Amino acid sequence: WLLAHGADPQSLRYSALGDRITARVPNLLGATVDQITNVAHGDGDFDFVLYRSGNSKVPSSQSRPKQPFSSSSSLSSQRYSIKAQKAAYGIPNDLQASDPRTLQMVWGPGTFGYSKSQLSAFKDEQCPLLNMDKVLFDTENHGESGGDNYGEGNLDVSMIASFGLNITTLVSNTNTSMSTEEGNGFGEAMLDFLTSLANRETLPQVLSLSLGSLSAYSCDLLCEEAEKKGHAKSDCNAFLQEQRQVCMFLTQKQVGRISTALQVLGVRGVSVFGSSGDGGSHFSFDRFEGGSALADDLNEISCSFQMPVFPTGSPYITSVGGTLWKGTLFPDPSHPVAWPRSGGGFAWQFPRPAHQDNMIKDYLQSTAGLPPPSSYNSSARGYPDVSAISEDGTSQSSPTVAGIFSLLMDMRLQAGLKPLGFLGPRLYMVAEKFPGEAFQDVTEGSSAYHCDNGFPSAKGWDPVTGLGRPVWQGLMKHFASDDDTLLS
């Protein structure tokens, strides 16, 4: 198939895992987007086709930046300082890794990267032990200030390097094209990255993915329902592509292949963490703006259904929701509550994994005030799995928990144990057998954000904060070592 489309026979390469074939296709150089799309979406015996063009960067003047993470010493930042958060989880403030083999990674495309001067200021103010010499770029793409993803990158690096102290942190940006920043080129970039990463000889033990959007199923559902209200599906899809990081995956098939790539990484020993989203159970981030009839109808549709996001909805990722501390003027670190925008719900596309069965069934059977049954797939994968402070969104909580688990990986390597890889079954086994030991339950909050229905927080697992927030002593007991009584 590749040769039929002009691939150079000498350029054909097979991946180490036998799951990818790459080749140069000289006759597509300079081709139009339509020509490339016709080839890439043609018939063939494959899961998916990705086309890599040149190194076209996102013009900063065309990006729509959000407020980047700031290291300013506001009162709020002092309350949720790194030191205060570690104390709340029971983590010694000076706990550092010591095994040079321990690796952690953050990834994003477009303008994703970080500012060394901003990280230095954060280190001086919040985390003096942060080792900047161990924060390394993984590619030649170092980010571009002014873009959405640049702010994400700064936040990711600050959190994972602060909680995973003295661990080599790889900052990876594998695609700088404009479509990957906020549109549906993102899904192609993610699939390309994940399948490439799985074929590396040396892998990080921990990977944090803060970026994502509504799943392809959610986006299809939005436009199907909009069509019923008189809108053309093409107009709906075009409108969604104009929004900031709302629909960034091409198809449900692409989402499925990305989930498989996450599964492969888990088998290879990588524990993948992902943000659960910042729009409750209804939105990618927030309500649709503009005041048009289409925007108004999409808001109504969004509140009529629970709209899961991705990649956090994959069963092969550890989804991380958001919490705060109860109280406004004097928040109580011992009393966590759900962050009002913490993403959560049930995936439309992926069946519920067996390790979630007991806790999700308990939640659905014993919780009052659930949203209409027709608005979600109760037999699907539920998320998030765990949660942490998300003052700056769940893009803060995911690298936080990832950094914490990097410390556990370091302890395992020092003890001669293998990395944990896919965490799902172990997370729920620990929570069921030893409730409260590794995760502190969070029972206040809701995923209703901007709507009149949503999932309420409850005792045990819930689709707002998952199993709860980290408890360091319990995490060490159940994840830093392999207790035969637990694994039997």
Secondary structure as the mmCIF struct_conf table of DSSP 4:
data_model
#
loop_
_struct_conf.conf_type_id
_struct_conf.id
_struct_conf.beg_label_comp_id
_struct_conf.beg_label_asym_id
_struct_conf.beg_label_seq_id
_struct_conf.end_label_comp_id
_struct_conf.end_label_asym_id
_struct_conf.end_label_seq_id
TURN_TY1_P TURN_TY1_P1 LEU A 2 LEU A 2
HELX_RH_3T_P HELX_RH_3T_P1 LEU A 3 HIS A 5
TURN_TY1_P TURN_TY1_P2 GLY A 6 GLY A 6
HELX_RH_3T_P HELX_RH_3T_P2 PRO A 9 SER A 11
STRN STRN1 ARG A 13 TYR A 14
TURN_TY1_P TURN_TY1_P3 ALA A 16 LEU A 17
BEND BEND1 GLY A 18 GLY A 18
STRN STRN2 ILE A 21 THR A 22
HELX_RH_3T_P HELX_RH_3T_P3 PRO A 26 LEU A 28
TURN_TY1_P TURN_TY1_P4 LEU A 29 GLY A 30
HELX_RH_AL_P HELX_RH_AL_P1 VAL A 33 ALA A 40
TURN_TY1_P TURN_TY1_P5 HIS A 41 HIS A 41
BEND BEND2 GLY A 42 GLY A 42
BEND BEND3 ASP A 45 ASP A 47
HELX_LH_PP_P HELX_LH_PP_P1 SER A 56 PRO A 59
TURN_TY1_P TURN_TY1_P6 SER A 60 GLN A 62
HELX_RH_AL_P HELX_RH_AL_P2 LEU A 75 ARG A 79
TURN_TY1_P TURN_TY1_P7 TYR A 80 TYR A 80
HELX_RH_AL_P HELX_RH_AL_P3 ILE A 82 TYR A 89
TURN_TY1_P TURN_TY1_P8 GLY A 90 GLY A 90
TURN_TY1_P TURN_TY1_P9 ASN A 93 ASP A 94
TURN_TY1_P TURN_TY1_P10 PRO A 100 ARG A 101
STRN STRN3 LEU A 103 TRP A 107
TURN_TY1_P TURN_TY1_P11 GLY A 110 THR A 111
HELX_RH_AL_P HELX_RH_AL_P4 LYS A 116 GLN A 126
TURN_TY1_P TURN_TY1_P12 PRO A 128 LEU A 129
HELX_RH_3T_P HELX_RH_3T_P4 MET A 132 LYS A 134
STRN STRN4 VAL A 135 PHE A 137
BEND BEND4 ASP A 138 GLU A 140
TURN_TY1_P TURN_TY1_P13 SER A 145 GLY A 146
BEND BEND5 GLY A 147 GLY A 147
HELX_RH_AL_P HELX_RH_AL_P5 ASP A 148 PHE A 163
BEND BEND6 GLY A 164 GLY A 164
TURN_TY1_P TURN_TY1_P14 LEU A 165 ASN A 166
STRN STRN5 THR A 168 SER A 172
TURN_TY1_P TURN_TY1_P15 MET A 178 MET A 178
HELX_RH_AL_P HELX_RH_AL_P6 SER A 179 GLU A 182
BEND BEND7 GLY A 183 GLY A 183
TURN_TY1_P TURN_TY1_P16 ASN A 184 ASN A 184
HELX_RH_AL_P HELX_RH_AL_P7 GLY A 185 LEU A 197
TURN_TY1_P TURN_TY1_P17 ALA A 198 ASN A 199
BEND BEND8 GLU A 201 THR A 202
BEND BEND9 GLN A 205 GLN A 205
STRN STRN6 VAL A 206 LEU A 209
STRN STRN7 SER A 213 LEU A 214
HELX_RH_AL_P HELX_RH_AL_P8 ALA A 216 LYS A 228
TURN_TY1_P TURN_TY1_P18 LYS A 229 GLY A 230
HELX_RH_AL_P HELX_RH_AL_P9 LYS A 233 GLU A 242
BEND BEND10 GLN A 243 GLN A 243
TURN_TY1_P TURN_TY1_P19 ARG A 244 GLN A 245
BEND BEND11 VAL A 246 VAL A 246
STRN STRN8 CYS A 247 CYS A 247
BEND BEND12 LEU A 250 LEU A 250
HELX_RH_AL_P HELX_RH_AL_P10 GLN A 252 VAL A 267
TURN_TY1_P TURN_TY1_P20 ARG A 268 GLY A 269
HELX_LH_PP_P HELX_LH_PP_P2 VAL A 270 VAL A 270
STRN STRN9 SER A 271 SER A 275
BEND BEND13 ASP A 278 GLY A 279
TURN_TY1_P TURN_TY1_P21 GLY A 280 HIS A 282
BEND BEND14 SER A 284 ASP A 286
BEND BEND15 GLY A 290 GLY A 290
HELX_RH_AL_P HELX_RH_AL_P11 ALA A 293 SER A 304
BEND BEND16 PHE A 305 PHE A 305
STRN STRN10 VAL A 309 PHE A 310
TURN_TY1_P TURN_TY1_P22 PRO A 311 GLY A 313
BEND BEND17 SER A 314 SER A 314
TURN_TY1_P TURN_TY1_P23 PRO A 315 TYR A 316
BEND BEND18 ILE A 317 ILE A 317
STRN STRN11 THR A 318 LYS A 326
BEND BEND19 THR A 328 PHE A 330
STRN STRN12 ASP A 332 ALA A 338
TURN_TY1_P TURN_TY1_P24 PRO A 340 ARG A 341
STRN STRN13 GLY A 345 PRO A 351
HELX_LH_PP_P HELX_LH_PP_P3 ARG A 352 PRO A 353
HELX_RH_3T_P HELX_RH_3T_P5 ALA A 354 GLN A 356
HELX_RH_AL_P HELX_RH_AL_P12 ASP A 357 SER A 366
BEND BEND20 ALA A 368 GLY A 369
HELX_LH_PP_P HELX_LH_PP_P4 LEU A 370 PRO A 372
HELX_RH_3T_P HELX_RH_3T_P6 PRO A 373 SER A 375
BEND BEND21 TYR A 376 TYR A 376
TURN_TY1_P TURN_TY1_P25 SER A 378 SER A 379
STRN STRN14 ALA A 380 TYR A 383
BEND BEND22 ASP A 385 ASP A 385
STRN STRN15 VAL A 386 ILE A 389
TURN_TY1_P TURN_TY1_P26 GLU A 391 ASP A 392
HELX_RH_AL_P HELX_RH_AL_P13 THR A 394 GLN A 414
TURN_TY1_P TURN_TY1_P27 ALA A 415 GLY A 416
HELX_LH_PP_P HELX_LH_PP_P5 LEU A 417 PRO A 419
HELX_RH_AL_P HELX_RH_AL_P14 GLY A 424 LYS A 433
BEND BEND23 PHE A 434 PHE A 434
TURN_TY1_P TURN_TY1_P28 PRO A 435 GLU A 437
BEND BEND24 ALA A 438 ALA A 438
STRN STRN16 PHE A 439 GLN A 440
STRN STRN17 SER A 446 SER A 446
BEND BEND25 SER A 447 SER A 447
TURN_TY1_P TURN_TY1_P29 TYR A 449 HIS A 450
BEND BEND26 CYS A 451 ASP A 452
HELX_LH_PP_P HELX_LH_PP_P6 PHE A 455 PHE A 455
STRN STRN18 PRO A 456 PRO A 456
HELX_LH_PP_P HELX_LH_PP_P7 SER A 457 SER A 457
BEND BEND27 LYS A 459 GLY A 460
STRN STRN19 ASP A 462 ASP A 462
TURN_TY1_P TURN_TY1_P30 PRO A 463 THR A 465
STRN STRN20 GLY A 466 GLY A 466
TURN_TY1_P TURN_TY1_P31 LEU A 467 LEU A 467
STRN STRN21 ARG A 469 PRO A 470
HELX_RH_AL_P HELX_RH_AL_P15 TRP A 472 PHE A 479
BEND BEND28 ALA A 480 SER A 481
HELX_RH_AL_P HELX_RH_AL_P16 ASP A 484 LEU A 487
#
